[in-house]
Amino acid sequence: MTPEEERVPHRIAGFNTLELAAGLIILVLGVIVAAESLTYPFGTLRNVGPAIFPMLLGIILAALGLTIILEGRVSLAVAPAVPWRAILAICASLASFALLIDRAGAYVAIFALIFLAGLADRTFRPVTLLIVAFCLCAFITALVMGFRGIVNIDLLPGA
């Protein structure tokens, strides 16, 4: 047996804890949305008020949460291992892009984004990432040149 097959779900009172937690979060969110919609006017059938959509959304969310909780009675789902490397690499790539786009221009920000996001994969391939970054920079350049005046991105710092 593989390590994944050996894992059994944790249960509380017969409910799968993974399903129970997810269902409770969605159920509570639905109840909050439905309760908050009560502060808006409902209107009439001819002139529907702004409370109808959030009320229906809250009811649907609460029903889905309850369904997930009940499905947890028979579920054998096991929480997967958290891919910390991928999460951290992608968050770092997005943060670097946000910090560099105004200060260093689009080209530097794109290269930082591509290379830091590439660290999420265990088989980091710098040559492939370099080609992807160059192609994306060429596409952005063509986009900015083709739609001059509509797309305003600083490709180079201080430009």
C-alpha positions as CSV (number, residue, x, y, z in Angstrom):
1,M,0.0,0.0,0.0
2,T,1.1,3.5,-0.7
3,P,1.2,6.1,2.1
4,E,-1.9,7.8,0.6
5,E,-3.9,4.6,0.8
6,E,-2.9,4.1,4.4
7,R,-4.2,7.4,5.6
8,V,-7.7,7.3,7.2
9,P,-9.9,10.3,7.7
10,H,-10.2,11.8,11.2
11,R,-13.8,11.7,12.5
12,I,-15.8,13.5,15.2
13,A,-19.2,12.1,16.1
14,G,-19.2,10.1,12.8
15,F,-18.5,13.2,10.7
16,N,-15.3,13.6,8.6
17,T,-13.6,16.6,10.2
18,L,-12.3,17.9,6.8
19,E,-15.9,18.0,5.4
20,L,-17.3,19.2,8.7
21,A,-15.0,22.2,8.9
22,A,-15.5,23.2,5.2
23,G,-19.3,22.7,5.5
24,L,-19.5,24.8,8.7
25,I,-17.5,27.6,7.2
26,I,-19.8,27.8,4.1
27,L,-22.9,27.4,6.3
28,V,-21.9,30.2,8.6
29,L,-21.0,32.4,5.6
30,G,-24.4,31.8,4.1
31,V,-26.2,32.6,7.3
32,I,-24.2,35.8,7.6
33,V,-25.0,36.9,4.1
34,A,-28.7,36.1,4.5
35,A,-28.8,38.0,7.8
36,E,-27.0,41.0,6.3
37,S,-29.5,41.1,3.4
38,L,-32.2,41.7,5.9
39,T,-30.9,45.3,6.3
40,Y,-31.9,46.1,2.7
41,P,-35.4,46.5,1.4
42,F,-37.0,43.5,-0.4
43,G,-39.3,45.5,-2.6
44,T,-42.3,43.9,-4.3
45,L,-42.6,41.2,-7.0
46,R,-43.0,44.0,-9.6
47,N,-40.2,46.1,-8.2
48,V,-37.6,43.8,-6.7
49,G,-35.4,45.3,-4.0
50,P,-31.7,44.9,-3.4
51,A,-32.1,42.3,-0.7
52,I,-33.3,39.5,-3.0
53,F,-30.0,38.6,-4.5
54,P,-27.9,38.4,-1.3
55,M,-30.8,36.6,0.5
56,L,-30.9,33.9,-2.2
57,L,-27.2,33.7,-2.3
58,G,-27.1,33.3,1.5
59,I,-29.8,30.6,1.4
60,I,-27.9,28.7,-1.4
61,L,-24.6,28.9,0.5
62,A,-26.2,27.7,3.7
63,A,-27.8,24.8,1.9
64,L,-24.5,23.9,0.2
65,G,-22.7,24.0,3.6
66,L,-25.4,21.8,5.1
67,T,-25.0,19.4,2.2
68,I,-21.3,19.2,2.6
69,I,-21.7,18.5,6.4
70,L,-24.1,15.7,5.7
71,E,-22.0,14.3,3.0
72,G,-19.2,14.1,5.5
73,R,-21.0,11.2,7.2
74,V,-19.9,8.9,4.4
75,S,-16.9,10.8,3.0
76,L,-13.4,9.2,3.1
77,A,-11.6,12.4,2.2
78,V,-8.2,13.0,3.8
79,A,-6.6,16.4,4.0
80,P,-3.8,16.6,1.4
81,A,-0.3,17.5,2.2
82,V,0.2,21.3,2.0
83,P,2.6,22.3,-0.9
84,W,4.4,25.0,1.0
85,R,7.1,25.4,-1.6
86,A,4.5,26.2,-4.3
87,I,2.5,28.5,-2.1
88,L,5.5,30.5,-1.0
89,A,7.0,30.7,-4.5
90,I,3.7,31.9,-6.1
91,C,3.1,34.5,-3.3
92,A,6.7,35.7,-3.6
93,S,6.3,36.0,-7.4
94,L,3.1,38.0,-7.2
95,A,4.5,40.3,-4.5
96,S,7.7,40.9,-6.5
97,F,5.7,41.8,-9.6
98,A,3.5,44.2,-7.6
99,L,6.6,45.9,-6.0
100,L,8.6,46.0,-9.2
101,I,6.1,47.0,-11.9
102,D,6.2,50.7,-11.1
103,R,9.8,51.0,-9.9
104,A,11.6,48.8,-12.4
105,G,9.2,48.6,-15.3
106,A,7.4,45.7,-16.9
107,Y,10.4,43.8,-18.2
108,V,12.1,43.4,-14.8
109,A,8.8,42.7,-13.1
110,I,7.9,40.0,-15.7
111,F,11.3,38.3,-15.3
112,A,10.9,38.3,-11.5
113,L,7.4,36.9,-11.7
114,I,8.3,34.1,-14.1
115,F,11.4,33.0,-12.3
116,L,10.0,33.1,-8.8
117,A,6.8,31.3,-9.9
118,G,9.1,28.7,-11.6
119,L,10.5,27.8,-8.2
120,A,7.1,26.3,-7.3
121,D,8.0,23.4,-9.6
122,R,10.5,20.9,-8.2
123,T,12.1,20.6,-11.6
124,F,13.2,24.2,-11.9
125,R,14.2,24.8,-15.6
126,P,15.9,28.2,-16.0
127,V,16.3,27.9,-19.8
128,T,12.6,27.2,-20.3
129,L,11.7,30.0,-17.9
130,L,14.0,32.4,-19.7
131,I,12.3,31.6,-23.0
132,V,8.8,32.0,-21.5
133,A,9.9,35.4,-20.0
134,F,11.3,36.6,-23.3
135,C,8.2,35.6,-25.2
136,L,6.0,37.3,-22.6
137,C,8.0,40.4,-22.8
138,A,7.8,40.4,-26.6
139,F,4.0,39.9,-26.4
140,I,3.7,42.8,-23.9
141,T,5.8,45.0,-26.2
142,A,3.6,44.2,-29.2
143,L,0.5,44.8,-27.1
144,V,1.7,48.2,-25.9
145,M,2.9,49.2,-29.4
146,G,-0.2,47.9,-31.1
147,F,-2.6,49.6,-28.7
148,R,-0.6,52.8,-28.1
149,G,-2.7,55.2,-26.0
150,I,-5.1,52.5,-24.8
151,V,-2.6,50.3,-22.9
152,N,-0.2,52.4,-20.9
153,I,2.4,50.3,-19.2
154,D,6.0,51.5,-18.4
155,L,8.1,48.9,-20.1
156,L,11.3,50.4,-18.9
157,P,12.0,52.2,-15.6
158,G,11.5,55.9,-15.8
159,A,10.0,55.7,-19.3
